[in-house]
Amino acid sequence: MISFLGTLMMASNFKALLNTIRDQKEFTLVGHPGPDGDCLGSMVALGLGLKFLGKTVSLYCNETVPKQFLFLDEMSLISSDKPTNHKSCLIVLDCSDEQRILEQGIELSSFTTSINIDHHPKNTSFANINYLDESKVATAELVYDILKALDIPLTLEMANCLYLGIVTDSGFFCYENTSPKTHVIAGELLETGVNPSIFKQNLEKKSLNYYKFLSSFLNKIKVYNDSTIAVLTVTIDDLLSHGMADFQQTDDLVDYLRNIEGVKIAILVKCEGDFMKFSFRSTGDADVGEICRYYGGGGHKKAAGFSLKNDDPGEILADVIKVVEGKINL
């Protein structure tokens, strides 16, 4: 629940954000590393809105757009070329702290001004203007409000991107922060022409190699703390041995762990190059966002993640499990 003072501050920041968008001519939009549907959808929807206003806009992602989102042609607007227009206003979307921007070689201070739009709890308010609301199920909901306030008519392209952000971060409208407002927004997006069946087909589609990988790999799940913690570790060799090479194809494995009866915290560990990337899910009261922030990451109470240097995988995983056990057994 947002306090009265918090509501006033949010309104003030929202007004400052709108004024900045109206005044500035050039914008650079970025998101967090390991971009998901909400991050990318919010970036592109806002970028299209700014272009409608006649602004010069560039959208940057330091990683390849995941294959599962490429069914939306609008994703082609995102570039892998590092931003160089420091005369522009930098808008950071769906990112909880500045460190996740610095990881991409981007310094906020090098831009004319900066705006931070996010729905994650514990956001560090790192920009000149911070428009934050953790009650929203997706940053895409905040972008929707911005487009409306600027009197930008929703095109089908914008609506598709907003819908992508909402359905992926709400678990197709099943997660706790899904609100009546979420459904109202979704209804308007459908009226604009969004086809939900296309999203379901494309977001759930998997290759035959994936299912072969899955059938053999679920046997490698390990459980700890009286089977309340489930862990699965994936390496590049595991992928290559099944004709796969893209770690993004394994992102949903953590949901299989979360759905095991009795599991309170599910952990997927992806050993990618020099890093171990941890994805957490919680089914109980344990706040995995707090755990991940302890390791320099971020996220929500029920879903979060972080990355660590892959110096000693066994020792690192043992330490993480010890911290998780302490959290569960409080």
N, C-alpha and C positions, 0 to 999 in steps of 0.2 A: 504494500500500500504506500503510495507516494504521499508525503506530508504536504501541508498547505504551503510551506515555504518552498518545498521541492517543486510543487506545481507552479508557483510564481517564477521560480528560476528557470524551469523548463519553458514557460511561455516567453520569458525574456530572451532566452537563448534561441528559441524558434524564430522570434522576430528578427534577431540579429542575423540568423542564418539566411532568412528570406531577403533581408536588405543586402547582404553580401552577394547573394546570387544575382540580385537585380543590378548591382553596381559593377561587379566584375565582368570582364569580357572573356577571359580565358580560364579554363579549368583542367586540372589533372585529377583523375579518379583512380584510387587504388583500394585494395582490400587486404585481407590477411593471407599469410602463406598457407598452402594447402587449401585453396579456395573451394567452398562448397556451393550448393545451389543458391543459398540466400546471399552469400557474398557476391557471386557473379551476377545473379539476377538483379540485385539492388544496384550494382554498378551500372549495368547496361540500361536499366529502366531510367535511372537518374540521368545518365549520359544522353539518352534519347530526348529526355525532357529539356535538358539544357540546350541541345542542338535545336529544338523547336523554338527556343527563345533567341536563337541566332548567335549563341555562344560558340567559341572555339573549344573543343573538348577532346582530350585524349584519355584513353582507358588503359591501364597497365596491370598486367599480372606476371609475376616472375616465374610462373610454372605453366605448363601446357593446360589448356582448358580440358577438364575431364571429358572423355569420349561420350559419356552418358548424357552430357548437356548439349552436345553439338547438333541435336535435332532441331534446336532453335538457331536459325540463320543469324540472329542478332549477335550471337557469341563471336562472330567474325570481327566485330568492332573492337574486341580486346586485343591489345598488342603486347608482345613480349619485349619491345624496345624500351629500355629504361628511360623514365621521364627526364627531359632536359630543359623543359620550359619553366624556369624558375620564376618567371614573371607571372605565372598563373596562380590561381587559388587551388591549393591541394585539398581534396575532399577524401577522407578516409572512411570507408564503410565496413561495418560488421567486424571491427577490430577493437579489442579491449585495452590494449596498451601500446605505447610507442615502440617498445622493443621489437614487436612483431613487424613494425614498419622499417626499423633500422636494420633488421635481418635481411631486408630486400635492398639495402643500400640507399634508402631514401631518408633524408633528413628534413624534418618539418621546417626547421629554421631557414632553410635555403629557399623557401617559397614565399610569395608575397604575404599570404595569410593561410590559415588552415582551418578546416571544419571536420569534426569528428561526429559521425552518425552511427549509433550502435544501440543494441538491445541487451548486450551481455551484462551480467551483474559485476560489480567491482571494477567497472571501467575507470581508468586513471585520469580521465578528463585532460588529455595531453595536448589538445589543440587550442587554438585561439577561441574557437566557438565549439561548444560541445552540446549536441542535441542527443540526449540519452533517455531511454525508457525501457527498463528491464521487464516491465509488465507485458511488453509486446512479444509475440511468439517468434517474430522475424524482423530483421532490419527492413525488409521489404514493406512492412506495414508503415514504418516511419517515412520511407521514400514515397509511398502512396500519399500520405498526409502532405508532404512537401509539394508534390505535383499538383494536388488539389488546391493548396493555398496559393500557388503561383498561377492558377487558372490555366493550367496546361491540359488540353483535352487528351484523354487516354486513347492512344492508338492500340491496335491489336498487338503490335510489337512490344510496346511498353507493358501491356496487360500480360502477355505471355511471360515476360521476365519477372514481373511481380508475382505471378502465380507460381513460377518455379521457386522463387524464394520462400513463399509461404508454405507450399506443400512439402518441400524438403525439410524445412526447419520445424514444421508442426507434425511431422510424421503422418502426412495426409490427414491433418486435422485431429490427431489423436493425443498429442502431448498436452501437458497440464496448462501451459500458458495460452492454449487455443481459447479464444474468447468469442462472445457474440459478435464483436466488431470484426474479428477475423473472418467470420462467415459472411458478414455484410460486404466486406471488401471483396471476398471471393465471388460473391453473387454479382457484384458490378463487373468484375473481370470476365465472368462468363457471359454477361450481357454484351460485353465488348466483342465477344467472339472466341474466347478461349475454349478449347476442347479438352476437357479433363482426361478423356480416354487416351489421347495422344501422349500425355504426360505419364500415365500409368504404364502404357506399353513401353515407352522408351526408358523410363527410370528403372523399370524392373527387368528389362531385357538383359540376358547373360549369354555368353558364348558356351558352346559345348565343352570346351576345355575348362571353363570355370566350374562346371558341374562335375567334371571328372576330378578336378582339383578338390572341390568341396567334399566329394564322397570319400576321398582318402584322408583328407586333412582334419576332419572333425574328430577323428580318432586320437589326435594329438592334443586335445584340450586337457589342460591340467587344472585341478581344483585345490584350493587351500582353505584353511580356517573353517573346518567342518563343512566344506563344499559351499561356502557363502561367497567365495571369490573364484571366478573362472578366468583362466588366462590362455591365450593362444598366440604363439609367436610365428611370424612368417618371414622368411629370408628370400633373397632374389633367387637362390638356387631352388627353393621350393617352387617358385613361379616357373622358372625356366624348365624344370623337369616335367611340367604339365603344359608346355607350349604357351606360357603366358610370360609377359615381361613388364606389365603395368601394375604397380602397387595400388593404383586407384580402383582396380577391379575388386580388391579385397576389402574395401571400406565397410561393407555391410556385414562382414563376418562377426563384428562385435555384437550385432543384434542376435545372432544365434546363441552367443554366450549369455546375453542378458535374459533370454527366454528359457534358460535351464531352470527347472524348479529348485527353489531354495537359494539361488544365486542372488546376492545383494549388490555386488559390484562385478562388472565384466570388463576385462582388459584385453585389448588387441594390441600386440607389439609388432611393428613393422621395422625390420632391420634394413634400412635403405642407405647404402653407401656408408658414410662415416657417422650416421645417426640412427638412434633408436627412436621411433615415433610411436607414442602411446595414445591410444584412443580409449577413453573411459565411458562407461554407462552405469547408471545407478538405478536400481529398482526399489530401493527402500528410502530411509531417511538420510543415509550418508551423502554428504555434499562432495561429489567428485570434483567440482569446480575448485573447491578449497584445496584439495589434494594437488590438483594440477598447477594451481598458482604457486604452491610451495616449491614446485620444480621449475618455475619460470614460464608456465603455460597459462591457459585460461579456459573459459567456457562457462557452462551453466551448472546448476546443482545436479542435474540428471545426465548431462553429457558434456564432456570436456576432453582436453588433451594437452600434451606437451612433447618436446623433443629433447634428447640428451645425446652428447657425444658417445659414440659406440666404442668406448675404451675397453670395458670389461663387461660384456652383456650379462653373464651369470651373476656377477656381483651387483650390477645395477638393478636387475630384475629382483634379486633377493631383497635389496634395500627398499624398493618400491612396494613389494608385497608386505614387508614389515610395517611400513607406514600405513598401508591400506588396512592391515589387520588391526592396528592401533585405532584407526578411525571407526571401524565396524564394532570393535569391542569396548568402546567408551561406555 
